[in-house]
Amino acid sequence: MELNVEKDDILIIGTDGMLDYVNESEIEEIVPRGIDKKLKAEELASQIVNIALYNSFDRFADTPFARAVERECLR
């Protein structure tokens, strides 16, 4: 894999355990707020992971994983 990265780009890398429980829209909200608050990368990552953890316990959360399970059940 090759990426062209420019100055001030932000890369979000996560495992399926995180990305299954966080919607892209949530990340798109968290990152600009974190930048505005001048959070360190570790603090920003912690916020994203905490949302993933919270969503993983919420059986009614609309997450990528929940949508994938629903699609499989409809087959």
PyMOL commands that set and color helices and strands:
alter all, ss='L'
color gray80, all
select helices_A, chain A and resi 16-19+24-36+41-57+64-73
alter helices_A, ss='H'
color red, helices_A
deselect
rebuild
show_as cartoon
